[in-house]
């Protein structure tokens, strides 16, 4: 019987600008170098068996990223922390390691973000109220090279403003979720360069 270990980690600083794919590769390399007995996939190009939970957008920081490792042999959680910490770069920090059951598949139903603006009036309370009163908040996305219009209002569970901060909570469903930058634009925020005018941090993922 294999052991499953779930790791919660933060991603901050300049590493917020690397993609989800690059983050996956970074973890795979760190695991290989650490010597941890992670179960490998079969086939011509075996890879560590890692399950990632909800990709993080480029430019966003996070205090709540999550990966699950399938181990080839029993390993202490403290040893996982020690070995991985030695191999991970600055900007990636292991926050918590826990043993989970084989049937506890990594799924997300809710995600939360905190947005802090350089200008406290970049989004007003009136704009927040108007969006929450709307039944439809349409955004345009590109999927498989084709434009698509999506109503993200059903995904927005909470949206509150306090000073220069916005707190956003989104539902995650089989049809998708909302994106904090999409919500900022829907609010009417004038963002020439969102990543210099705003600090967006994922604070919860569960």
Backbone as ProteinMPNN parsed JSONL, in Angstrom:
{"seq_chain_A": "XXXXXXXXXXXXXXXXXXXXXXXXXXXXXXXXXXXXXXXXXXXXXXXXXXXXXXXXXXXXXXXXXXXXXXXXXXXXXXXXXXXXXXXXXXXXXXXXXXXXXXXXXXXXXXXXXXXXXXXXXXXXXXXXXXXXXXXXXXXXXXXXXXXXXXXXXXXXXXXXXXXXXXXXXXXXXXXXXXXXXXXXXXXXXXXXXXXXXXXXXXXXXX", "coords_chain_A": {"N_chain_A": [[0.847, -1.204, 0.0], [0.558, 2.177, -0.894], [1.84, 5.337, 0.288], [0.363, 8.522, 0.729], [1.124, 11.88, 0.479], [0.327, 15.157, 1.308], [1.2, 18.415, 0.418], [1.31, 21.708, 1.466], [2.136, 24.875, 0.25], [3.822, 28.062, -0.12], [4.05, 30.639, -2.611], [5.915, 33.19, -3.613], [7.201, 36.585, -4.18], [9.584, 37.079, -6.859], [9.055, 34.686, -8.091], [6.385, 34.602, -8.603], [5.985, 35.22, -11.193], [6.472, 33.02, -12.759], [5.136, 30.369, -14.755], [2.37, 28.033, -14.289], [3.084, 25.569, -15.392], [5.884, 25.767, -15.308], [6.23, 25.868, -12.559], [5.412, 23.292, -11.879], [7.448, 21.818, -13.121], [9.606, 22.75, -11.627], [9.066, 21.702, -9.075], [9.198, 18.966, -9.679], [11.909, 18.671, -10.332], [13.059, 19.395, -7.868], [12.132, 17.329, -6.246], [13.354, 15.089, -7.421], [16.07, 15.707, -6.929], [16.055, 15.716, -4.174], [15.909, 13.099, -3.392], [13.748, 11.817, -2.3], [11.474, 9.076, -1.872], [9.461, 9.064, -4.075], [6.803, 7.701, -5.895], [7.213, 6.63, -9.225], [5.929, 7.281, -12.504], [4.969, 4.932, -15.088], [6.429, 3.823, -18.217], [8.136, 5.252, -21.127], [9.212, 7.726, -20.444], [9.489, 8.223, -17.405], [7.928, 9.946, -14.669], [7.747, 11.761, -11.532], [4.974, 10.893, -9.469], [2.76, 13.19, -9.062], [0.13, 15.212, -7.946], [-1.429, 18.158, -8.782], [-3.153, 21.039, -7.511], [-5.461, 23.141, -8.771], [-4.385, 25.437, -10.874], [-2.296, 28.333, -10.584], [-2.528, 31.692, -11.558], [-0.242, 33.508, -13.683], [1.835, 35.96, -12.23], [0.463, 36.184, -9.883], [0.622, 35.872, -6.344], [0.845, 33.386, -3.706], [-0.387, 31.916, -0.706], [-1.274, 29.452, -0.321], [-0.843, 27.1, -1.926], [-1.001, 23.735, -3.288], [0.101, 20.377, -3.401], [0.01, 16.846, -4.059], [1.771, 13.969, -3.217], [2.562, 10.721, -4.34], [3.936, 8.229, -2.589], [6.615, 5.867, -2.789], [7.498, 4.39, -0.676], [7.108, 4.296, 2.913], [7.446, 7.412, 4.516], [8.633, 9.807, 6.832], [6.857, 12.769, 7.678], [8.312, 14.961, 8.553], [10.796, 14.477, 7.439], [10.226, 14.788, 4.754], [9.704, 17.54, 4.66], [12.248, 18.578, 5.404], [14.011, 17.592, 3.39], [12.865, 18.569, 0.986], [12.86, 21.335, 1.43], [15.551, 21.932, 1.346], [16.041, 21.815, -1.366], [14.291, 23.478, -2.75], [13.8, 26.675, -4.317], [14.361, 30.134, -3.243], [11.42, 31.818, -2.422], [9.643, 29.791, -2.747], [8.081, 28.09, -0.271], [7.668, 25.489, 2.016], [4.758, 24.99, 3.829], [3.08, 23.275, 5.229], [2.816, 19.778, 5.859], [1.118, 16.78, 5.355], [-0.225, 13.514, 5.972], [-2.381, 11.774, 3.855], [-5.34, 9.913, 2.971], [-5.632, 7.301, 0.417], [-7.924, 7.695, -1.045], [-8.508, 10.316, -0.81], [-8.714, 12.463, -2.927], [-7.08, 15.201, -4.53], [-9.006, 17.907, -4.618], [-10.702, 20.989, -5.303], [-13.04, 23.279, -3.944], [-13.416, 25.827, -3.232], [-11.886, 29.028, -3.436], [-9.841, 31.683, -2.303], [-8.876, 35.15, -2.447], [-6.769, 37.924, -1.671], [-6.598, 41.272, -2.522], [-4.489, 43.946, -2.829], [-4.31, 47.335, -3.371], [-2.262, 49.94, -4.768], [-3.439, 52.386, -4.949], [-6.052, 53.317, -3.012], [-8.515, 53.998, -3.997], [-8.766, 52.722, -6.383], [-10.654, 50.811, -6.843], [-13.985, 51.317, -6.049], [-16.429, 51.334, -3.343], [-18.973, 51.578, -4.37], [-18.676, 50.495, -6.939], [-18.172, 47.832, -6.267], [-20.628, 47.143, -5.044], [-22.392, 47.425, -7.209], [-21.499, 45.397, -8.952], [-22.051, 43.112, -7.402], [-24.794, 43.219, -7.352], [-25.441, 42.53, -9.884], [-26.684, 40.107, -12.209], [-25.361, 38.961, -14.235], [-22.03, 38.797, -15.171], [-20.031, 39.307, -17.609], [-17.157, 37.963, -19.149], [-14.373, 37.803, -21.385], [-12.724, 35.101, -22.792], [-10.018, 33.086, -24.067], [-10.129, 29.982, -25.479], [-8.588, 27.136, -26.488], [-7.631, 28.511, -28.679], [-9.858, 29.892, -29.535], [-12.259, 32.532, -29.171], [-14.306, 33.074, -26.256], [-17.221, 33.754, -24.41], [-17.911, 34.189, -21.025], [-19.998, 33.936, -18.185], [-19.156, 35.017, -15.126], [-20.362, 35.595, -12.777], [-21.895, 33.646, -11.228], [-19.856, 32.285, -9.91], [-18.803, 33.958, -8.011], [-18.619, 34.181, -4.705], [-18.087, 35.773, -2.449], [-17.361, 39.247, -2.095], [-15.69, 41.82, -0.9], [-14.799, 45.074, 0.358], [-12.226, 46.79, 2.06], [-10.753, 49.545, 2.994], [-7.71, 49.811, 1.328], [-7.904, 47.271, 0.361], [-9.239, 44.374, -1.234], [-11.334, 41.613, -0.723], [-11.806, 38.489, -2.044], [-13.837, 35.707, -2.707], [-14.238, 32.731, -4.384], [-16.32, 30.23, -5.869], [-15.365, 26.96, -6.88], [-16.012, 24.92, -9.522], [-17.105, 22.128, -11.58], [-17.41, 23.328, -13.987], [-15.751, 25.473, -13.935], [-14.183, 28.489, -12.64], [-13.815, 31.79, -11.195], [-11.541, 34.488, -11.993], [-9.242, 36.568, -10.33], [-8.193, 38.853, -11.647], [-9.895, 39.145, -13.812], [-12.204, 39.832, -12.408], [-11.414, 42.265, -11.266], [-11.19, 43.842, -13.568], [-13.821, 43.718, -14.44], [-14.979, 45.163, -12.434], [-14.281, 47.653, -13.153], [-11.812, 48.711, -12.719], [-9.008, 50.633, -13.638], [-6.428, 49.379, -15.195], [-3.369, 49.519, -16.249], [-1.008, 48.143, -15.89], [-1.418, 45.563, -14.138], [0.108, 44.087, -12.319], [1.952, 45.774, -11.179], [0.435, 47.7, -10.02], [-1.237, 46.402, -8.3], [-1.226, 44.027, -5.605], [-1.781, 40.728, -5.623], [-2.904, 38.023, -3.838], [-3.31, 34.626, -3.344], [-5.129, 33.243, -0.793], [-6.561, 31.167, 0.331], [-7.357, 27.766, -0.361], [-9.429, 25.296, -0.807]], "CA_chain_A": [[0.0, 0.0, 0.0], [1.368, 3.383, -1.014], [1.571, 6.467, 1.17], [0.074, 9.768, 0.024], [1.49, 13.042, 1.29], [-0.122, 16.439, 0.749], [2.087, 19.514, 0.798], [0.852, 23.076, 1.225], [3.307, 25.734, 0.139], [3.616, 29.43, -0.583], [4.796, 31.042, -3.812], [5.944, 34.647, -3.474], [8.343, 37.283, -4.793], [9.732, 37.03, -8.315], [8.536, 33.413, -8.615], [4.992, 34.751, -9.025], [5.944, 35.424, -12.645], [6.65, 31.783, -13.516], [3.85, 29.75, -15.075], [2.022, 26.787, -13.585], [3.916, 24.492, -15.953], [7.246, 25.92, -14.772], [6.172, 25.481, -11.145], [5.383, 21.828, -11.866], [8.798, 21.325, -13.429], [10.461, 23.109, -10.5], [8.828, 20.716, -8.031], [9.712, 17.67, -10.114], [13.367, 18.69, -10.187], [13.381, 19.399, -6.438], [11.869, 15.981, -5.734], [14.428, 14.205, -7.904], [17.318, 16.024, -6.23], [15.915, 15.433, -2.744], [16.033, 11.665, -3.143], [12.541, 11.286, -1.672], [11.005, 7.899, -2.608], [8.178, 9.307, -4.724], [6.489, 6.701, -6.916], [7.366, 7.14, -10.582], [5.007, 6.757, -13.509], [5.564, 3.943, -15.977], [6.576, 4.273, -19.596], [9.45, 5.622, -21.657], [9.706, 8.923, -19.753], [8.839, 8.223, -16.087], [7.935, 11.188, -13.901], [7.188, 11.603, -10.191], [3.516, 10.938, -9.431], [2.388, 14.395, -8.322], [-1.155, 15.797, -8.336], [-1.47, 19.583, -8.46], [-4.511, 21.511, -7.248], [-5.883, 24.447, -9.279], [-3.272, 26.265, -11.349], [-2.242, 29.737, -10.161], [-2.222, 32.564, -12.687], [1.063, 34.186, -13.692], [1.806, 37.273, -11.614], [-0.214, 36.12, -8.596], [1.308, 35.189, -5.258], [-0.04, 32.458, -3.015], [-0.058, 31.359, 0.602], [-2.117, 28.259, -0.174], [-0.718, 26.131, -3.012], [-1.144, 22.368, -2.779], [0.449, 19.231, -4.244], [-0.053, 15.56, -3.381], [2.784, 13.033, -3.705], [2.359, 9.286, -4.086], [5.247, 7.747, -2.164], [6.895, 4.45, -3.027], [7.696, 3.764, 0.626], [6.702, 5.168, 4.01], [8.427, 8.46, 4.82], [8.188, 10.752, 7.841], [6.528, 14.088, 7.128], [9.422, 15.857, 8.865], [11.864, 14.238, 6.465], [9.779, 15.412, 3.501], [9.931, 18.987, 4.809], [13.683, 18.851, 5.424], [14.643, 17.32, 2.084], [12.356, 19.479, -0.044], [13.289, 22.699, 1.743], [16.945, 22.068, 0.89], [16.112, 21.857, -2.828], [13.398, 24.478, -3.329], [14.417, 28.007, -4.382], [13.746, 31.213, -2.484], [10.131, 32.166, -3.012], [8.789, 28.626, -2.522], [8.276, 27.65, 1.113], [6.737, 24.466, 2.495], [4.036, 25.491, 4.993], [2.457, 22.178, 5.972], [2.876, 18.457, 5.228], [0.229, 15.866, 6.063], [-0.512, 12.227, 5.345], [-3.793, 11.679, 3.49], [-5.74, 8.598, 2.487], [-5.559, 7.137, -1.042], [-9.175, 8.139, -1.671], [-8.646, 11.759, -0.63], [-8.188, 13.07, -4.139], [-6.948, 16.661, -4.413], [-10.034, 18.671, -5.317], [-10.956, 22.303, -4.71], [-14.404, 23.775, -4.094], [-13.435, 27.248, -2.896], [-10.591, 29.688, -3.476], [-9.955, 33.071, -1.833], [-7.769, 36.044, -2.778], [-6.731, 39.287, -1.155], [-6.024, 42.209, -3.484], [-4.118, 45.223, -2.21], [-4.023, 48.31, -4.421], [-1.473, 51.113, -4.403], [-4.418, 53.465, -4.824], [-7.222, 52.762, -2.322], [-9.715, 54.303, -4.777], [-8.731, 52.027, -7.671], [-11.989, 50.211, -6.894], [-14.824, 51.955, -5.034], [-17.489, 50.512, -2.761], [-20.093, 51.618, -5.305], [-18.402, 49.518, -7.997], [-18.366, 46.499, -5.676], [-22.063, 46.929, -4.861], [-23.02, 47.249, -8.529], [-21.172, 44.062, -9.469], [-22.764, 42.095, -6.621], [-26.211, 43.292, -7.705], [-25.606, 42.046, -11.261], [-26.914, 38.676, -12.406], [-24.421, 38.495, -15.253], [-20.758, 39.511, -15.311], [-19.44, 38.627, -18.753], [-15.741, 38.158, -19.454], [-13.969, 37.149, -22.626], [-11.575, 34.216, -22.642], [-9.595, 32.343, -25.252], [-10.008, 28.559, -25.202], [-8.15, 26.383, -27.669], [-7.466, 29.452, -29.779], [-11.127, 30.489, -29.94], [-12.832, 33.409, -28.143], [-15.463, 32.54, -25.551], [-17.779, 34.656, -23.399], [-18.284, 33.426, -19.834], [-20.598, 34.668, -17.076], [-18.449, 34.586, -13.919], [-21.095, 35.993, -11.563], [-22.259, 32.525, -10.352], [-18.704, 31.795, -9.16], [-18.378, 34.933, -7.0], [-19.329, 33.934, -3.446], [-17.917, 36.953, -1.594], [-16.544, 40.341, -2.613], [-15.786, 42.897, 0.085], [-13.74, 46.082, 0.295], [-11.854, 47.412, 3.332], [-9.607, 50.409, 2.721], [-7.049, 49.549, 0.041], [-7.922, 45.827, 0.13], [-10.435, 43.65, -1.648], [-11.319, 40.192, -0.398], [-12.607, 37.764, -3.023], [-13.993, 34.265, -2.522], [-14.882, 32.153, -5.558], [-16.592, 28.8, -5.932], [-14.691, 26.196, -7.932], [-16.938, 23.86, -9.928], [-16.675, 21.36, -12.751], [-17.453, 24.2, -15.164], [-14.697, 26.474, -13.843], [-14.19, 29.428, -11.525], [-13.493, 33.16, -11.603], [-10.144, 34.894, -11.91], [-9.268, 37.889, -9.683], [-7.937, 39.937, -12.594], [-11.154, 39.332, -14.535], [-13.125, 40.537, -11.52], [-10.95, 43.648, -11.175], [-11.551, 44.54, -14.805], [-15.278, 43.842, -14.448], [-15.301, 46.225, -11.48], [-13.973, 48.942, -13.775], [-10.484, 49.196, -12.342], [-8.158, 50.983, -14.771], [-5.192, 48.654, -14.905], [-2.416, 49.458, -17.353], [-0.116, 47.045, -15.526], [-2.03, 45.12, -12.9], [1.051, 43.505, -11.373], [2.664, 46.832, -10.469], [-0.55, 48.506, -9.302], [-1.954, 45.561, -7.345], [-0.622, 42.795, -5.113], [-2.855, 39.749, -5.546], [-2.41, 36.856, -3.118], [-4.256, 33.554, -3.043], [-5.013, 33.022, 0.655], [-7.212, 29.915, 0.701], [-7.664, 26.819, -1.428], [-9.934, 24.095, -0.145]], "C_chain_A": [[0.877, 1.248, 0.0], [0.924, 4.453, -0.024], [1.33, 7.707, 0.318], [0.347, 10.934, 0.963], [1.06, 14.319, 0.577], [0.738, 17.566, 1.317], [1.412, 20.841, 0.465], [2.064, 23.988, 1.226], [2.919, 27.122, -0.345], [4.502, 29.704, -1.791], [4.762, 32.561, -3.848], [7.133, 35.246, -4.22], [8.38, 37.128, -6.303], [9.184, 35.742, -8.904], [7.061, 33.501, -8.986], [4.874, 34.893, -10.538], [6.241, 34.155, -13.437], [5.291, 31.105, -13.673], [3.588, 28.526, -14.212], [2.878, 25.628, -14.087], [5.341, 24.565, -15.414], [7.292, 25.555, -13.287], [6.156, 23.972, -11.004], [6.768, 21.253, -12.122], [9.76, 21.599, -12.277], [10.304, 22.079, -9.378], [9.368, 19.349, -8.419], [11.223, 17.596, -9.953], [13.77, 18.634, -8.716], [13.185, 18.019, -5.826], [12.951, 15.008, -6.17], [15.714, 14.442, -7.122], [17.258, 15.659, -4.745], [16.114, 13.966, -2.412], [14.829, 11.069, -2.44], [11.978, 10.136, -2.517], [9.609, 8.081, -3.203], [7.982, 8.272, -5.834], [6.584, 7.336, -8.298], [6.315, 6.526, -11.505], [5.733, 5.746, -14.382], [5.709, 4.53, -17.381], [7.983, 4.727, -19.927], [10.064, 6.792, -20.892], [9.052, 9.032, -18.38], [8.993, 9.555, -15.363], [7.377, 10.928, -12.506], [5.664, 11.733, -10.225], [3.075, 12.047, -8.468], [1.046, 14.888, -8.849], [-1.198, 17.24, -7.85], [-2.92, 20.042, -8.344], [-4.682, 22.945, -7.719], [-4.714, 25.375, -9.611], [-3.425, 27.718, -10.898], [-1.831, 30.589, -11.353], [-0.864, 33.23, -12.549], [0.902, 35.587, -13.102], [1.116, 37.305, -10.259], [0.658, 35.395, -7.577], [0.319, 34.265, -4.557], [0.525, 32.057, -1.665], [-0.701, 29.982, 0.759], [-2.038, 27.307, -1.359], [-0.683, 24.706, -2.449], [-0.715, 21.343, -3.831], [0.326, 17.965, -3.402], [0.937, 14.613, -4.033], [2.353, 11.614, -3.388], [3.739, 8.686, -3.813], [5.393, 6.252, -2.431], [7.16, 3.686, -1.748], [7.382, 4.791, 1.713], [7.815, 6.143, 4.371], [7.84, 9.397, 5.862], [7.904, 12.116, 7.205], [7.653, 15.08, 7.395], [10.568, 15.701, 7.888], [11.504, 14.856, 5.115], [10.044, 16.91, 3.546], [11.413, 19.3, 4.688], [14.302, 18.695, 4.036], [14.174, 18.287, 1.003], [12.835, 20.906, 0.184], [14.713, 22.948, 1.266], [17.03, 22.296, -0.615], [15.253, 22.939, -3.472], [14.043, 25.858, -3.304], [13.724, 28.995, -3.456], [12.472, 31.666, -3.192], [9.14, 31.023, -2.947], [9.084, 28.116, -1.12], [7.208, 26.634, 1.492], [6.1, 24.96, 3.785], [3.487, 24.357, 5.859], [2.581, 20.893, 5.163], [1.992, 17.518, 6.033], [0.06, 14.574, 5.264], [-2.008, 12.165, 5.075], [-4.078, 10.273, 2.98], [-5.706, 8.516, 0.972], [-6.807, 7.619, -1.766], [-9.415, 9.638, -1.517], [-8.014, 12.486, -1.818], [-8.127, 14.592, -3.984], [-7.983, 17.379, -5.269], [-10.248, 19.989, -4.581], [-12.406, 22.684, -4.947], [-14.491, 25.272, -3.836], [-12.025, 27.803, -2.942], [-10.788, 31.154, -3.092], [-8.694, 33.854, -2.183], [-7.906, 37.34, -1.991], [-6.001, 40.158, -2.167], [-5.732, 43.512, -2.762], [-3.658, 46.177, -3.297], [-3.139, 49.425, -3.899], [-2.376, 52.309, -4.162], [-5.694, 52.881, -4.216], [-8.514, 52.987, -3.098], [-9.703, 53.65, -6.16], [-10.036, 51.284, -7.923], [-12.794, 50.824, -5.758], [-15.859, 50.977, -4.483], [-18.7, 50.466, -3.681], [-19.902, 50.607, -6.433], [-18.599, 48.093, -7.493], [-19.845, 46.186, -5.558], [-22.765, 46.668, -6.197], [-22.741, 45.866, -9.098], [-21.961, 42.99, -8.725], [-24.259, 42.088, -6.924], [-26.497, 42.73, -9.102], [-25.856, 40.544, -11.284], [-25.921, 38.094, -13.404], [-23.202, 39.4, -15.283], [-19.983, 38.781, -16.402], [-17.97, 38.975, -18.918], [-15.414, 37.372, -20.716], [-12.692, 36.351, -22.394], [-11.241, 33.584, -23.98], [-9.405, 30.89, -24.838], [-9.716, 27.819, -26.493], [-8.117, 27.281, -28.907], [-8.737, 30.147, -30.221], [-11.678, 31.369, -28.817], [-14.097, 32.806, -27.538], [-15.92, 33.559, -24.519], [-18.318, 33.823, -22.243], [-18.905, 34.369, -18.805], [-19.96, 34.168, -15.779], [-19.216, 34.932, -12.637], [-21.465, 34.806, -10.675], [-21.099, 32.005, -9.509], [-18.325, 32.703, -7.992], [-19.22, 34.754, -5.742], [-19.266, 35.156, -2.541], [-17.046, 37.977, -2.308], [-16.723, 41.518, -1.678], [-14.578, 43.817, -0.032], [-13.499, 46.642, 1.687], [-10.593, 48.233, 3.095], [-9.018, 50.136, 1.349], [-7.075, 48.07, -0.325], [-9.292, 45.346, -0.333], [-10.263, 42.192, -1.248], [-12.284, 39.496, -1.34], [-12.649, 36.291, -2.664], [-14.793, 33.726, -3.701], [-15.191, 30.669, -5.336], [-15.796, 28.193, -7.074], [-15.587, 25.014, -8.265], [-16.366, 23.117, -11.131], [-16.679, 22.21, -14.013], [-16.407, 25.307, -15.096], [-14.791, 27.321, -12.59], [-13.917, 30.818, -12.072], [-12.01, 33.415, -11.405], [-10.116, 36.31, -11.313], [-9.013, 39.053, -10.634], [-9.176, 40.211, -13.439], [-12.14, 40.137, -13.691], [-12.721, 42.002, -11.384], [-11.346, 44.441, -12.412], [-13.068, 44.729, -14.887], [-15.741, 44.928, -13.488], [-15.046, 47.618, -12.066], [-12.646, 49.518, -13.378], [-9.659, 49.469, -13.588], [-6.762, 50.44, -14.5], [-4.319, 48.592, -16.151], [-1.435, 48.308, -17.122], [-0.541, 46.555, -14.143], [-1.008, 44.669, -11.867], [1.951, 44.534, -10.699], [1.704, 47.681, -9.644], [-1.269, 47.732, -8.2], [-1.056, 44.42, -6.867], [-1.763, 41.813, -4.862], [-2.3, 38.462, -4.947], [-3.539, 35.857, -2.923], [-4.056, 33.165, -1.581], [-5.642, 31.716, 1.115], [-7.438, 29.073, -0.543], [-8.124, 25.536, -0.75], [-11.229, 23.608, -0.779]], "O_chain_A": [[1.816, 1.362, 0.788], [-0.218, 4.464, 0.436], [2.006, 7.92, -0.689], [-0.137, 10.967, 2.094], [1.38, 14.536, -0.592], [0.967, 17.654, 2.523], [0.995, 21.069, -0.671], [2.922, 23.886, 2.103], [1.84, 27.329, -0.901], [5.554, 29.09, -1.969], [3.712, 33.158, -4.083], [7.951, 34.536, -4.804], [7.338, 37.055, -6.953], [8.876, 35.695, -10.095], [6.528, 32.586, -9.613], [3.795, 34.709, -11.101], [6.261, 34.196, -14.668], [4.409, 31.251, -12.826], [4.471, 28.048, -13.5], [3.341, 24.804, -13.299], [5.938, 23.536, -15.099], [8.282, 24.997, -12.814], [6.808, 23.422, -10.117], [7.209, 20.329, -11.439], [10.629, 20.778, -11.982], [11.295, 21.636, -8.797], [9.936, 18.646, -7.582], [11.758, 16.585, -9.496], [14.703, 17.919, -8.35], [13.976, 17.588, -4.986], [13.413, 14.192, -5.372], [16.373, 13.492, -6.7], [18.277, 15.335, -4.134], [16.451, 13.623, -1.279], [14.882, 9.914, -2.019], [12.0, 10.21, -3.745], [8.686, 7.337, -2.872], [8.897, 8.006, -6.614], [6.096, 8.445, -8.515], [5.876, 5.394, -11.302], [6.963, 5.708, -14.411], [5.174, 5.598, -17.681], [8.901, 4.605, -19.116], [11.279, 6.852, -20.709], [8.149, 9.848, -18.197], [10.036, 10.204, -15.433], [6.617, 9.979, -12.312], [5.128, 12.588, -10.931], [3.027, 11.867, -7.252], [0.845, 14.972, -10.061], [-1.028, 17.512, -6.662], [-3.806, 19.497, -9.002], [-4.111, 23.865, -7.133], [-4.139, 26.012, -8.729], [-4.531, 28.255, -10.84], [-0.893, 30.247, -12.074], [-0.393, 33.486, -11.441], [-0.042, 36.307, -13.43], [1.166, 38.315, -9.558], [1.344, 34.428, -7.906], [-0.889, 34.346, -4.781], [1.732, 31.881, -1.496], [-0.679, 29.408, 1.847], [-3.06, 26.755, -1.766], [-0.372, 24.502, -1.276], [-1.112, 21.424, -4.994], [0.513, 17.999, -2.186], [0.95, 14.464, -5.255], [1.843, 11.336, -2.303], [4.596, 8.644, -4.696], [4.439, 5.482, -2.317], [7.058, 2.46, -1.729], [7.389, 5.997, 1.466], [8.975, 5.756, 4.513], [6.662, 9.746, 5.782], [8.624, 12.557, 6.308], [7.924, 15.946, 6.563], [11.237, 16.676, 7.544], [12.37, 15.384, 4.418], [10.55, 17.484, 2.583], [11.793, 20.202, 3.941], [15.031, 19.572, 3.572], [14.973, 18.769, 0.2], [13.178, 21.607, -0.769], [15.042, 24.052, 0.831], [17.987, 22.905, -1.094], [15.47, 23.281, -4.635], [14.763, 26.18, -2.359], [12.635, 28.727, -2.949], [12.457, 31.867, -4.406], [7.935, 31.236, -3.076], [10.22, 27.749, -0.819], [6.012, 26.87, 1.32], [6.804, 25.312, 4.731], [3.438, 24.474, 7.083], [2.466, 20.909, 3.937], [2.101, 17.461, 7.258], [0.19, 14.559, 4.04], [-2.815, 12.465, 5.955], [-3.164, 9.538, 2.605], [-5.748, 9.547, 0.299], [-6.761, 7.917, -2.959], [-10.401, 10.171, -2.028], [-6.922, 13.046, -1.715], [-9.013, 15.197, -3.379], [-7.852, 17.45, -6.491], [-10.002, 20.086, -3.379], [-12.946, 22.442, -6.026], [-15.489, 25.914, -4.164], [-11.075, 27.134, -2.535], [-11.763, 31.789, -3.494], [-7.593, 33.304, -2.214], [-9.011, 37.79, -1.687], [-4.907, 39.813, -2.615], [-6.621, 44.11, -2.156], [-2.735, 45.875, -4.053], [-3.242, 49.817, -2.737], [-2.116, 53.136, -3.289], [-6.348, 52.043, -4.837], [-9.495, 52.271, -2.897], [-10.528, 53.981, -7.011], [-10.473, 51.144, -9.066], [-12.331, 50.849, -4.618], [-16.128, 49.934, -5.078], [-19.378, 49.442, -3.769], [-20.854, 49.939, -6.838], [-19.132, 47.245, -8.209], [-20.282, 45.095, -5.925], [-23.627, 45.794, -6.295], [-23.632, 45.231, -9.661], [-22.483, 42.063, -9.344], [-24.919, 41.06, -6.768], [-27.651, 42.486, -9.456], [-25.304, 39.801, -10.472], [-25.672, 36.888, -13.417], [-23.323, 40.619, -15.405], [-19.353, 37.755, -16.144], [-17.586, 40.141, -18.835], [-16.093, 36.406, -21.062], [-11.707, 36.868, -21.865], [-12.061, 33.55, -24.898], [-8.608, 30.597, -23.947], [-10.485, 27.867, -27.453], [-8.507, 26.886, -30.006], [-8.714, 30.916, -31.183], [-11.583, 31.007, -27.644], [-14.859, 32.118, -28.218], [-15.096, 34.16, -23.83], [-19.079, 32.877, -22.446], [-18.4, 35.469, -18.58], [-20.191, 33.03, -15.373], [-18.77, 34.601, -11.539], [-21.364, 34.93, -9.455], [-21.328, 31.349, -8.493], [-17.611, 32.279, -7.083], [-20.392, 35.128, -5.714], [-20.268, 35.536, -1.935], [-16.115, 37.624, -3.032], [-17.782, 42.146, -1.659], [-13.496, 43.41, -0.456], [-14.447, 46.937, 2.416], [-9.495, 47.683, 3.005], [-9.712, 50.213, 0.335], [-6.348, 47.647, -1.225], [-10.336, 45.831, 0.103], [-9.191, 41.61, -1.413], [-13.453, 39.872, -1.424], [-11.62, 35.692, -2.353], [-15.892, 34.203, -3.985], [-14.421, 29.95, -4.699], [-15.579, 28.831, -8.105], [-15.89, 24.197, -7.396], [-15.287, 23.441, -11.628], [-16.031, 21.862, -15.0], [-16.191, 26.011, -16.082], [-15.402, 26.921, -11.6], [-13.802, 30.999, -13.284], [-11.316, 32.651, -10.733], [-10.887, 37.168, -11.744], [-9.568, 40.135, -10.441], [-9.479, 41.363, -13.749], [-12.828, 41.019, -14.203], [-13.579, 42.885, -11.383], [-11.787, 45.585, -12.307], [-13.545, 45.768, -15.344], [-16.783, 45.546, -13.706], [-15.529, 48.624, -11.545], [-12.364, 50.683, -13.659], [-9.61, 48.64, -14.497], [-6.017, 50.977, -13.68], [-4.5, 47.724, -17.004], [-1.08, 47.59, -18.056], [-0.086, 47.064, -13.119], [-1.224, 44.843, -10.667], [2.648, 44.202, -9.74], [2.116, 48.315, -8.672], [-1.837, 48.324, -7.282], [-0.229, 43.911, -7.624], [-2.607, 42.038, -3.994], [-1.35, 37.88, -5.472], [-4.599, 36.201, -2.4], [-2.952, 32.802, -1.175], [-5.293, 31.207, 2.18], [-7.679, 29.594, -1.632], [-7.321, 24.788, -0.194], [-11.791, 22.604, -0.342]]}, "name": "protein", "num_of_chains": 1, "seq": "XXXXXXXXXXXXXXXXXXXXXXXXXXXXXXXXXXXXXXXXXXXXXXXXXXXXXXXXXXXXXXXXXXXXXXXXXXXXXXXXXXXXXXXXXXXXXXXXXXXXXXXXXXXXXXXXXXXXXXXXXXXXXXXXXXXXXXXXXXXXXXXXXXXXXXXXXXXXXXXXXXXXXXXXXXXXXXXXXXXXXXXXXXXXXXXXXXXXXXXXXXXXXX"}
